[in-house]
Amino acid sequence: MAPMNFGKVLVPLVGIVLIAGAWRSYGWAGVALVAGAMVMFVLLHLNRAIQVLKRAADRPIGTVASAVMLNAKLKPKANLLHVVALTRAIGELRSPKDTQPEVFRWTDAGGSWVDATFVNGKLTEWKLVRPESTEEEGAAIEADAPASDAVKPGATDALRPPV
């Protein structure tokens, strides 16, 4: 048996209680004020969701600038919309469609990726995977590194004798 989501019951119940309290205290003017505030709240959240998805529409599915930075910024219980806002891209779905838990992958240009698992839209776990570097790549990186006694660009003026 699936756990009950109290938000689906609690939020409408709180709305009804607020409207009833406004009616009891201020009549129709109170109802109009509370209903207007509730509509504004819904519109603000809808506008945020549209803006996040509009930004994500401009990027390829499942890409991120840096998988390592995404891994550092993720927090448990973050919702999927928040993660899409962080990555500015919709994740690549790795689990079967319409099944729980959902697993999404974001990959960066270096080949690293983050697999994030969502249960009912909330982040439960994530894993960063970095590609194995070969010995040839390691030697190439060491060959490109400047020597510790190398003169930095622009520092040649410091080596000239005073005039």
C-alpha positions as CSV (number, residue, x, y, z in Angstrom):
1,M,0.0,0.0,0.0
2,A,1.4,3.4,-1.0
3,P,1.9,6.0,1.7
4,M,-0.7,8.7,1.7
5,N,0.3,12.2,0.5
6,F,-1.1,14.5,3.2
7,G,-0.5,17.6,1.0
8,K,-3.2,16.5,-1.4
9,V,-5.7,16.6,1.5
10,L,-4.2,19.3,3.8
11,V,-3.8,22.1,1.3
12,P,-7.4,22.2,0.1
13,L,-8.6,21.8,3.7
14,V,-6.5,24.8,4.8
15,G,-7.9,26.8,1.9
16,I,-11.5,26.0,2.9
17,V,-10.7,26.9,6.6
18,L,-9.2,30.2,5.5
19,I,-12.2,31.1,3.3
20,A,-14.6,30.1,6.1
21,G,-12.6,32.3,8.6
22,A,-12.6,35.2,6.2
23,W,-16.4,34.9,5.6
24,R,-17.0,34.7,9.4
25,S,-14.8,37.8,10.1
26,Y,-15.3,40.0,7.0
27,G,-18.1,38.6,4.9
28,W,-17.8,38.7,1.1
29,A,-14.9,41.2,1.3
30,G,-12.9,38.7,3.3
31,V,-13.7,35.9,1.0
32,A,-12.6,38.0,-2.0
33,L,-9.4,38.9,-0.3
34,V,-8.5,35.3,0.7
35,A,-9.5,33.9,-2.7
36,G,-7.5,36.5,-4.5
37,A,-4.4,35.7,-2.4
38,M,-4.8,32.0,-3.1
39,V,-5.1,32.6,-6.9
40,M,-2.0,34.9,-6.7
41,F,-0.1,32.1,-4.9
42,V,-1.1,29.6,-7.6
43,L,-0.2,32.0,-10.4
44,L,3.3,32.7,-8.9
45,H,4.1,29.0,-8.7
46,L,2.7,28.4,-12.2
47,N,4.8,31.3,-13.6
48,R,8.0,29.9,-11.9
49,A,7.3,26.4,-13.4
50,I,6.8,27.9,-16.9
51,Q,10.1,30.0,-16.6
52,V,12.1,26.9,-15.5
53,L,10.8,24.8,-18.4
54,K,11.3,27.6,-20.9
55,R,15.0,27.8,-19.9
56,A,15.3,24.1,-20.0
57,A,13.8,24.0,-23.5
58,D,16.8,25.8,-24.9
59,R,19.3,23.0,-23.9
60,P,19.6,19.4,-25.0
61,I,17.9,16.7,-22.8
62,G,20.2,15.4,-20.1
63,T,23.0,17.9,-20.3
64,V,24.6,20.0,-17.6
65,A,27.6,22.3,-17.5
66,S,29.3,20.4,-14.7
67,A,28.2,17.1,-13.2
68,V,30.5,17.6,-10.2
69,M,28.9,21.0,-9.4
70,L,25.4,19.5,-9.8
71,N,26.4,16.7,-7.4
72,A,27.6,19.2,-4.8
73,K,24.4,21.3,-5.1
74,L,21.8,18.5,-4.8
75,K,20.0,18.0,-1.5
76,P,17.7,15.3,-0.3
77,K,13.9,15.9,-0.8
78,A,14.5,18.5,-3.5
79,N,11.7,18.4,-6.1
80,L,12.2,17.6,-9.7
81,L,11.4,21.2,-10.8
82,H,14.1,22.5,-8.5
83,V,16.7,20.1,-10.0
84,V,15.6,21.1,-13.5
85,A,16.1,24.8,-12.5
86,L,19.6,24.0,-11.2
87,T,20.6,22.1,-14.4
88,R,18.7,24.3,-16.8
89,A,17.9,21.1,-18.7
90,I,15.4,18.3,-18.5
91,G,17.0,15.1,-17.4
92,E,17.3,12.0,-19.6
93,L,14.8,9.4,-18.2
94,R,16.6,6.2,-17.4
95,S,13.8,4.2,-15.8
96,P,10.6,2.8,-17.5
97,K,8.1,5.5,-18.2
98,D,5.4,6.2,-15.6
99,T,6.9,3.9,-12.9
100,Q,8.3,4.8,-9.5
101,P,11.1,5.5,-8.7
102,E,12.0,7.7,-11.6
103,V,15.7,7.9,-12.5
104,F,17.1,10.8,-14.5
105,R,20.6,11.4,-15.8
106,W,22.5,14.6,-16.5
107,T,25.8,14.4,-18.4
108,D,28.5,17.0,-18.8
109,A,30.9,17.5,-21.7
110,G,33.7,15.7,-19.9
111,G,31.7,12.4,-19.8
112,S,30.8,12.6,-16.1
113,W,27.2,12.1,-15.2
114,V,24.8,12.3,-12.2
115,D,22.0,9.7,-11.9
116,A,19.2,11.1,-9.7
117,T,16.4,9.0,-8.2
118,F,13.0,10.6,-7.6
119,V,10.2,9.1,-5.6
120,N,6.9,10.9,-6.0
121,G,8.8,13.9,-7.5
122,K,11.2,14.2,-4.5
123,L,14.9,13.5,-4.8
124,T,15.9,10.5,-2.6
125,E,19.4,9.6,-3.8
126,W,21.9,10.5,-6.5
127,K,25.2,9.2,-7.7
128,L,28.1,10.9,-9.5
129,V,30.1,8.8,-12.0
130,R,33.3,10.1,-13.5
131,P,35.0,8.4,-16.4
132,E,38.3,6.5,-15.7
133,S,41.3,8.4,-17.0
134,T,43.8,6.4,-18.9
135,E,47.6,6.5,-18.3
136,E,48.1,8.3,-21.7
137,E,45.7,11.1,-20.7
138,G,47.5,11.5,-17.3
139,A,50.9,11.7,-19.0
140,A,49.5,14.3,-21.5
141,I,48.2,16.4,-18.6
142,E,51.5,16.3,-16.8
143,A,53.4,17.3,-20.0
144,D,51.1,20.3,-20.5
145,A,51.5,21.5,-16.9
146,P,54.0,24.4,-16.5
147,A,57.1,23.8,-14.5
148,S,57.3,25.3,-11.0
149,D,60.4,27.4,-12.0
150,A,58.8,28.8,-15.2
151,V,58.5,32.6,-15.5
152,K,54.8,33.7,-15.6
153,P,53.6,35.8,-18.5
154,G,54.2,39.5,-17.8
155,A,56.8,38.8,-15.1
156,T,59.8,39.3,-17.4
157,D,59.9,43.0,-16.4
158,A,60.7,42.0,-12.9
159,L,63.9,40.2,-14.2
160,R,65.3,43.3,-15.8
161,P,67.9,45.3,-13.8
162,P,66.9,48.8,-12.6
163,V,67.8,51.6,-14.9
